[in-house]
Amino acid sequence: MTPLVVAAVLAAALTHASWSAIAHGIRDQLLAFTLVGAGGAVSGAVLACFVPLPAAGAWPALLGSAALHVLYMSLLMRAFRLGEFGQMYPIARGTAPLVVTVLAAVFLHERPDAWQLTGVLVASAGLVGVALWGMWGSTPHWPALGAAVATGLAIASYTVVDGVGVRASGSSLSYTAWLMLLEGTPIPLYALATRRRALAAQLRPVAARGALGGVLSAVAYGLVLWAQTRAPLAPVAALRESSIIAGAAIGALFLKERFGWPRTAAAVLMVGGIALMLHQPGSG
């Protein structure tokens, strides 16, 4: 985890939280994710014109990841429709890092060293703290909670699949371009099939915001894919989920949600986890 990789993943985290907040802010979630998908697909199509095709060995992962991303976006739509952004986003993102750690160890034989594992655990403790904040003393909304947890499992699954695919592709830009193109198409096609002629009029008032969200989503995941070619998956996944802290800050600043001391404590743990993941043997 070099400083450049850390900077790229932190930038991805902020960008991801931003597009997720944009999507949540559009009341009709099918319209929101139609625009995010279309914006990502157009970005991927443009990029694909300037980069070579991914290597043949990457295509099974690309197709599998595209399917997992569509499942992820469908589950995230449901979670956003049923719950508040400040609660659903942390739960969805906070579920993934530890699952990725286990999957990467089992399937890719990436076993983190003691410092990395401790960093993942500390960072995950902060993420879980943010995820559970707001649920204390209240009855959980189980359908929303279930959708958010399922979203996190989908995130963990596509993270590992993409870790394999992007390393086999020969170019993270090529892999990003084709993944955005493949994953961004199904939801807009579904919206067109179900909304038909009404779709254009419904999209018009929110088109600019949604398209911006799509471009941001492509940039965010492109940075993560590049980082996965240069660092183990587990610390990248944990660091990427610092988007939860960014999401909490966005919720406090723009959605009038209280940040609170639990989120402050979680941010401190997240920073501590990052420091541990960056530790180099022999550095003290």
C-alpha positions as CSV (number, residue, x, y, z in Angstrom):
1,M,0.0,0.0,0.0
2,T,2.2,2.8,-1.3
3,P,1.1,6.5,-0.6
4,L,0.1,6.8,-4.3
5,V,-2.2,3.8,-4.0
6,V,-3.7,5.1,-0.8
7,A,-4.3,8.5,-2.4
8,A,-6.0,6.9,-5.3
9,V,-8.3,4.8,-3.1
10,L,-9.2,7.7,-0.9
11,A,-10.0,9.8,-3.9
12,A,-12.2,6.9,-5.1
13,A,-13.9,6.8,-1.7
14,L,-14.8,10.4,-1.8
15,T,-16.0,10.2,-5.4
16,H,-18.1,7.1,-4.6
17,A,-19.8,8.7,-1.7
18,S,-20.6,11.7,-3.9
19,W,-22.3,9.8,-6.6
20,S,-24.2,7.7,-4.1
21,A,-25.5,10.8,-2.4
22,I,-26.5,12.2,-5.8
23,A,-28.4,8.9,-6.6
24,H,-30.1,8.9,-3.2
25,G,-31.2,12.5,-3.7
26,I,-33.3,11.6,-6.8
27,R,-36.6,10.4,-5.4
28,D,-37.4,7.9,-8.1
29,Q,-34.5,5.4,-7.7
30,L,-35.1,3.7,-11.0
31,L,-34.5,7.0,-12.7
32,A,-31.5,7.7,-10.6
33,F,-29.8,4.4,-11.4
34,T,-30.8,4.6,-15.0
35,L,-28.9,7.8,-15.3
36,V,-25.9,6.5,-13.3
37,G,-25.8,3.4,-15.4
38,A,-26.1,5.4,-18.7
39,G,-23.5,7.9,-17.6
40,G,-21.1,5.1,-16.7
41,A,-21.8,3.2,-19.9
42,V,-21.2,6.3,-22.1
43,S,-17.9,7.0,-20.1
44,G,-16.9,3.4,-20.7
45,A,-17.7,3.6,-24.4
46,V,-15.7,6.7,-24.9
47,L,-12.7,5.3,-23.0
48,A,-12.9,2.0,-25.0
49,C,-12.2,3.9,-28.2
50,F,-8.8,4.8,-26.9
51,V,-7.6,1.7,-25.2
52,P,-6.9,-1.9,-26.4
53,L,-9.3,-4.8,-25.7
54,P,-8.8,-6.6,-22.4
55,A,-6.9,-9.8,-22.7
56,A,-8.9,-12.9,-23.3
57,G,-8.4,-14.3,-19.8
58,A,-10.2,-11.3,-18.3
59,W,-13.5,-11.7,-20.1
60,P,-15.1,-14.4,-17.8
61,A,-14.4,-12.1,-14.9
62,L,-15.7,-9.1,-16.8
63,L,-19.0,-10.8,-17.6
64,G,-19.4,-12.2,-14.1
65,S,-18.6,-8.9,-12.5
66,A,-21.1,-7.1,-14.8
67,A,-23.8,-9.4,-13.5
68,L,-22.8,-8.9,-9.9
69,H,-22.8,-5.1,-10.4
70,V,-26.3,-5.2,-11.8
71,L,-27.4,-7.2,-8.7
72,Y,-25.5,-4.7,-6.5
73,M,-27.2,-1.7,-8.0
74,S,-30.7,-3.4,-7.8
75,L,-30.1,-4.2,-4.1
76,L,-28.8,-0.7,-3.5
77,M,-31.8,0.9,-5.1
78,R,-34.0,-1.1,-2.8
79,A,-32.0,-0.2,0.3
80,F,-32.1,3.5,-0.7
81,R,-35.8,3.3,-1.3
82,L,-36.5,1.7,2.1
83,G,-34.1,3.5,4.3
84,E,-32.1,6.7,5.0
85,F,-28.9,7.4,3.1
86,G,-26.9,7.9,6.4
87,Q,-27.9,4.5,7.6
88,M,-28.2,2.3,4.5
89,Y,-24.9,3.5,2.8
90,P,-22.7,2.6,5.8
91,I,-24.3,-0.8,6.3
92,A,-24.0,-1.6,2.6
93,R,-20.3,-0.6,2.4
94,G,-19.3,-1.7,5.9
95,T,-20.2,-5.3,5.3
96,A,-17.7,-5.8,2.5
97,P,-14.1,-5.5,3.8
98,L,-14.0,-8.5,6.2
99,V,-15.8,-10.7,3.6
100,V,-13.3,-9.6,1.0
101,T,-10.4,-10.5,3.3
102,V,-11.8,-14.0,3.8
103,L,-12.6,-14.5,0.1
104,A,-9.2,-13.2,-1.1
105,A,-7.4,-15.5,1.4
106,V,-9.4,-18.6,0.3
107,F,-9.6,-18.1,-3.5
108,L,-6.5,-15.9,-4.3
109,H,-4.2,-17.0,-1.5
110,E,-3.7,-13.4,-0.5
111,R,-3.1,-13.7,3.3
112,P,-2.5,-10.3,4.8
113,D,0.4,-9.9,7.2
114,A,-0.2,-9.1,10.8
115,W,-0.1,-5.3,10.3
116,Q,-2.5,-5.4,7.3
117,L,-4.9,-7.7,9.1
118,T,-4.9,-5.5,12.2
119,G,-5.4,-2.5,10.0
120,V,-8.4,-4.1,8.3
121,L,-9.9,-5.2,11.6
122,V,-9.4,-1.7,13.1
123,A,-10.8,0.0,10.1
124,S,-13.7,-2.4,9.9
125,A,-14.5,-1.7,13.6
126,G,-14.9,2.0,12.6
127,L,-17.0,1.1,9.7
128,V,-19.3,-1.1,11.8
129,G,-19.6,1.7,14.3
130,V,-20.8,4.1,11.6
131,A,-23.1,1.4,10.2
132,L,-24.8,0.7,13.6
133,W,-25.0,4.4,14.6
134,G,-28.7,5.5,14.4
135,M,-30.0,2.0,15.1
136,W,-29.4,2.0,18.8
137,G,-32.6,2.3,20.8
138,S,-34.8,1.9,17.8
139,T,-36.5,-1.1,16.0
140,P,-34.5,-2.0,12.9
141,H,-36.4,-1.8,9.6
142,W,-35.6,-5.4,8.6
143,P,-36.4,-5.2,4.9
144,A,-34.1,-2.2,4.5
145,L,-31.4,-3.8,6.7
146,G,-31.6,-7.0,4.7
147,A,-31.2,-5.2,1.4
148,A,-28.2,-3.2,2.7
149,V,-26.4,-6.3,4.0
150,A,-27.1,-8.2,0.8
151,T,-25.7,-5.2,-1.1
152,G,-22.5,-5.5,1.0
153,L,-22.2,-9.2,0.1
154,A,-22.6,-8.3,-3.6
155,I,-19.8,-5.7,-3.2
156,A,-17.5,-8.2,-1.6
157,S,-18.2,-10.7,-4.4
158,Y,-17.5,-8.3,-7.3
159,T,-14.5,-6.9,-5.6
160,V,-12.8,-10.4,-5.6
161,V,-13.9,-11.2,-9.1
162,D,-12.6,-7.8,-10.4
163,G,-9.3,-8.4,-8.5
164,V,-8.8,-11.5,-10.7
165,G,-10.1,-9.9,-13.9
166,V,-8.2,-6.6,-13.8
167,R,-4.9,-8.4,-13.2
168,A,-5.5,-10.7,-16.1
169,S,-6.7,-7.9,-18.5
170,G,-3.3,-6.3,-19.2
171,S,-4.7,-2.8,-18.6
172,S,-6.8,-1.4,-15.8
173,L,-8.2,1.2,-18.2
174,S,-9.3,-1.4,-20.7
175,Y,-11.0,-3.4,-17.9
176,T,-12.7,-0.3,-16.5
177,A,-14.0,0.8,-19.9
178,W,-15.6,-2.6,-20.7
179,L,-16.9,-3.1,-17.2
180,M,-18.6,0.3,-17.2
181,L,-20.1,-0.4,-20.6
182,L,-21.4,-3.9,-19.7
183,E,-22.7,-3.1,-16.3
184,G,-24.2,0.3,-17.2
185,T,-26.5,-1.0,-19.9
186,P,-29.1,-3.4,-18.3
187,I,-30.8,-1.0,-15.9
188,P,-31.4,1.8,-18.5
189,L,-32.8,-0.9,-20.9
190,Y,-35.1,-2.2,-18.1
191,A,-36.3,1.4,-17.5
192,L,-36.9,1.9,-21.2
193,A,-38.9,-1.4,-21.4
194,T,-41.1,-0.6,-18.3
195,R,-41.5,3.2,-18.6
196,R,-41.6,3.4,-22.4
197,R,-42.6,6.8,-23.8
198,A,-42.9,8.4,-20.3
199,L,-39.2,7.8,-19.6
200,A,-37.8,10.8,-21.4
201,A,-40.1,13.2,-19.7
202,Q,-39.4,11.7,-16.3
203,L,-35.6,11.8,-16.8
204,R,-35.4,15.4,-18.0
205,P,-35.6,17.2,-14.6
206,V,-32.9,15.1,-13.1
207,A,-30.8,14.2,-16.2
208,A,-27.8,16.5,-15.4
209,R,-27.4,15.3,-11.8
210,G,-27.8,11.6,-12.7
211,A,-25.4,11.8,-15.6
212,L,-22.8,13.5,-13.3
213,G,-23.3,10.6,-10.9
214,G,-22.6,8.1,-13.7
215,V,-19.4,9.8,-14.6
216,L,-18.3,9.9,-11.0
217,S,-19.1,6.2,-10.5
218,A,-16.8,5.4,-13.5
219,V,-14.0,7.5,-12.1
220,A,-14.4,6.0,-8.6
221,Y,-14.3,2.4,-9.7
222,G,-11.5,3.0,-12.2
223,L,-9.3,4.2,-9.5
224,V,-10.1,1.2,-7.3
225,L,-9.4,-1.2,-10.2
226,W,-6.0,0.4,-10.8
227,A,-5.2,0.1,-7.1
228,Q,-6.1,-3.6,-7.2
229,T,-3.3,-4.2,-9.7
230,R,-0.8,-2.8,-7.2
231,A,-1.9,-3.9,-3.8
232,P,-3.6,-6.8,-2.1
233,L,-7.4,-6.8,-2.2
234,A,-8.2,-6.8,1.5
235,P,-6.5,-3.5,2.5
236,V,-7.7,-1.8,-0.7
237,A,-11.3,-2.9,0.1
238,A,-11.1,-1.7,3.7
239,L,-9.5,1.6,2.6
240,R,-12.1,2.1,-0.1
241,E,-14.9,1.9,2.4
242,S,-13.7,5.0,4.0
243,S,-16.3,6.3,1.7
244,I,-18.6,5.6,4.6
245,I,-16.9,8.5,6.5
246,A,-17.3,10.7,3.5
247,G,-20.9,9.6,3.1
248,A,-21.6,10.5,6.7
249,A,-20.0,13.9,6.2
250,I,-22.1,14.5,3.1
251,G,-25.2,13.5,5.0
252,A,-24.4,16.0,7.8
253,L,-23.4,18.9,5.5
254,F,-26.0,18.5,2.7
255,L,-28.8,16.2,4.0
256,K,-29.0,17.7,7.5
257,E,-28.2,14.4,9.2
258,R,-26.3,14.6,12.5
259,F,-22.7,13.4,12.4
260,G,-22.5,12.7,16.1
261,W,-19.7,11.3,18.3
262,P,-20.0,7.7,17.1
263,R,-19.1,8.7,13.6
264,T,-16.3,10.9,14.9
265,A,-14.9,7.8,16.8
266,A,-15.4,5.7,13.7
267,A,-13.4,8.2,11.7
268,V,-10.5,8.0,14.2
269,L,-10.5,4.2,14.0
270,M,-10.5,4.4,10.2
271,V,-7.5,6.7,10.2
272,G,-5.7,4.3,12.7
273,G,-6.5,1.3,10.5
274,I,-5.1,3.2,7.5
275,A,-1.9,3.9,9.4
276,L,-1.5,0.2,10.3
277,M,-2.1,-0.9,6.7
278,L,0.7,1.5,5.6
279,H,3.2,0.1,8.1
280,Q,6.3,-1.3,6.5
281,P,8.3,-4.0,8.3
282,G,11.3,-2.6,10.0
283,S,9.8,0.9,10.2
284,G,9.2,0.7,13.9
